[in-house]
């Protein structure tokens, strides 16, 4: 991957492109100054066809959004078998990032080229530090993470409704306190970890064969 240049993507062009990602789009409308800060720390990179952008076993401190192109997820580097695809507008690497795990799969460009935006988790993980991003922006960030992981779990539930972990998913509480508070931020931060751990447990049960659908 390589950093893009202003000649390739002028700032006005980037603004239009990231408008397709809900997190960026919401900030554009609710807090333009926070949006500009986000743009200043976001890593915009491009990659060519068949280029590996993430290797299995890499650190997972960056959250990526695919802005243009198509990506393929490869579980085993030796076989090269594609187990999933990533489309424009989608984020990836959430579970490993939240749990501070190594990447569990490799990802390569399957289309001609790809444009990605990367955000360092370090900017959001400290819930007491608002020197860069505000409390409201961090709440929006963790809402995005929890919604993403929960949606993945809901899709898993639709595919395997009898999986034992479905009952555990149903018991997870929803936030009922005052919105846009530090209390909500702490809840969402904790919930993202709980959901990520549940997703990891689900994946492990399938990969190990400890649970089978009959």
C-alpha atoms as one frame of an Amber mdcrd trajectory, in Angstrom:
protein
   0.000   0.000   0.000   1.081   3.559  -0.504  -0.195   6.910   0.684  -2.249
   8.798  -1.867  -1.176  12.190  -3.197  -3.246  15.357  -3.447  -2.832  15.165
  -7.219  -4.525  11.749  -7.264  -7.271  12.677  -4.811  -7.821  16.383  -4.096
  -9.389  17.063  -0.717 -12.764  17.886  -2.282 -12.762  14.509  -4.010 -11.934
  12.728  -0.754 -14.782  14.548   0.998 -17.223  13.224  -1.584 -15.856   9.678
  -1.323 -15.945   9.420   2.495 -19.503  10.764   2.446 -20.450   7.169   1.618
 -19.245   6.009   5.058 -21.794   6.692   7.802 -19.252   7.627  10.497 -17.636
  10.287   8.289 -20.982  11.452   6.903 -22.474  11.975  10.359 -19.504  14.098
  11.443 -19.750  16.231   8.308 -23.264  17.253   9.352 -22.983  17.305  13.161
 -19.481  18.707  13.771 -17.457  19.915  10.761 -14.430  20.750  12.936 -14.324
  17.155  14.248 -14.702  15.916  10.686 -11.662  17.950   9.611  -9.679  16.513
  12.523 -10.715  13.013  11.511  -9.619  13.646   7.934  -6.251  14.942   9.157
  -5.428  11.748  11.108  -6.966   9.246   8.676  -4.516   7.271   6.554  -5.687
   7.251   2.948  -3.892   4.550   0.977  -4.212   2.803  -2.354  -3.254  -0.726
  -3.377  -2.973  -2.577  -6.682  -4.563  -5.771  -7.996  -3.576  -8.917  -6.057
  -1.639  -6.850  -3.518  -1.825  -8.177   0.040  -2.865  -5.281   2.269  -3.148
  -7.257   5.513  -1.246 -10.400   6.413  -2.494 -13.009   8.840  -0.685 -12.427
  12.135  -0.306  -8.648  11.681  -1.108  -6.244  14.507  -4.685  -4.981  14.407
  -4.511  -1.417  15.691  -5.912   0.147  12.504  -9.588   0.124  11.534  -9.967
   0.112   7.752 -12.789   1.292   5.520 -12.880   0.255   1.872 -13.751   3.347
  -0.178 -13.201   2.026  -3.707 -12.496  -1.377  -5.225 -12.989  -4.958  -4.065
 -11.128  -7.005  -1.468 -10.879 -10.742  -0.867 -10.437 -12.344   2.562  -8.066
 -15.332   2.599  -8.064 -17.631   5.613  -4.946 -19.592   4.674  -2.070 -17.993
   2.793  -0.909 -21.351   1.427  -4.199 -22.354  -0.205  -5.291 -18.849  -1.198
  -8.938 -19.843  -0.808 -11.263 -16.824  -0.644 -13.669 -17.076   2.301 -15.288
 -13.658   2.056 -15.391 -10.414   0.083 -15.320  -6.799   1.226 -17.273  -4.185
  -0.729 -17.002  -0.378  -0.881 -18.385   1.329   2.213 -17.623  -1.632   4.487
 -15.176  -1.628   7.404 -13.063  -4.588   8.426 -10.788  -5.768  11.209 -13.104
  -4.649  14.022 -12.994  -7.771  16.211  -9.213  -8.138  16.211  -8.743  -4.417
  16.832 -11.133  -4.269  19.793  -9.650  -7.381  21.429  -6.054  -6.448  20.547
  -5.591  -9.736  18.716  -3.428 -10.479  15.692  -5.146 -10.500  12.299  -6.805
 -13.878  11.754  -6.842 -13.718   7.945  -5.069 -12.088   5.046  -6.778  -9.597
   2.754  -5.838  -8.804  -0.823  -7.118  -6.587  -3.610  -9.326  -8.569  -5.952
 -10.295  -5.712  -8.266  -8.059  -3.453 -10.333  -7.119  -1.068  -7.499  -8.437
  -0.228  -4.050  -8.699   2.971  -2.030  -8.819   2.610   1.750  -9.106   4.822
   4.806  -7.402   3.713   8.016  -8.042   5.071  11.524  -5.697   4.334  14.413
  -7.629   2.907  17.378  -5.294   4.804  19.705  -7.219   8.002  18.935 -10.412
   6.573  20.455  -9.527   3.885  22.990  -8.700   6.270  25.877 -12.136   7.206
  27.185 -10.821   9.979  29.445  -8.884  11.902  26.780 -10.849  14.436  24.729
  -7.947  16.610  23.602  -8.416  15.519  19.984 -11.807  13.877  19.587 -14.797
  14.944  21.627 -16.975  12.740  23.783 -19.730  12.905  21.157 -17.347  11.774
  18.405 -16.074   8.867  20.500 -19.652   7.826  21.271 -20.382   7.829  17.543
 -17.239   5.763  16.919 -18.128   3.074  19.458 -21.754   3.007  18.335 -20.395
   2.195  14.901 -18.213  -0.615  16.266 -20.947  -2.204  18.369 -23.475  -1.985
  15.529 -20.992  -3.586  13.130 -20.179  -6.536  15.399 -23.792  -7.031  16.444
 -24.883  -7.093  12.791 -22.266  -9.760  12.057 -23.598 -11.824  14.956 -27.185
 -11.337  13.767 -26.206 -12.596  10.309 -24.574 -15.618  11.936 -27.760 -16.205
  13.921 -29.855 -16.157  10.747 -27.538 -18.747   9.170 -27.390 -21.010  12.258
 -30.406 -20.158  14.444 -29.849 -23.217  16.683 -26.273 -22.352  17.624 -25.868
 -22.419  21.448 -24.413 -18.888  21.475 -27.650 -17.410  20.104 -29.100 -17.562
  23.626 -26.092 -15.648  24.926 -26.531 -12.987  22.257 -30.135 -12.470  23.331
 -29.112 -11.809  26.943 -26.784  -8.908  26.114 -28.237  -5.689  27.539 -29.017
  -2.560  25.559 -28.150   0.889  26.830 -31.114   2.523  28.591 -29.441   5.494
  30.276 -29.109   9.103  29.191 -27.834   9.513  25.657 -24.622  11.318  24.718
 -23.038  11.014  28.149 -19.804   9.586  29.500 -21.912   6.769  30.917 -23.041
   5.831  27.404 -19.484   6.017  26.081 -18.263   3.643  28.780 -21.157   1.276
  28.117 -20.488   1.209  24.365 -16.766   0.661  24.914 -17.512  -2.289  27.205
 -20.227  -3.609  24.895 -17.861  -3.597  21.925 -15.525  -5.890  23.879 -18.346
  -8.207  24.979 -19.683  -8.487  21.436 -16.207  -9.026  19.982 -15.517 -11.794
  22.499 -18.819 -13.445  21.601 -18.013 -13.260  17.897 -14.579 -14.715  18.558
 -16.166 -17.547  20.548 -18.624 -18.174  17.713 -15.852 -18.307  15.112 -13.736
 -20.621  17.275 -16.651 -23.040  17.768 -17.065 -23.372  14.002 -13.370 -23.561
  13.180 -12.677 -26.194  15.839 -15.705 -28.280  14.983 -16.821 -28.248  18.632
 -20.337 -27.461  17.482 -21.985 -28.945  14.432 -25.355 -28.301  12.856 -27.414
 -31.477  12.438
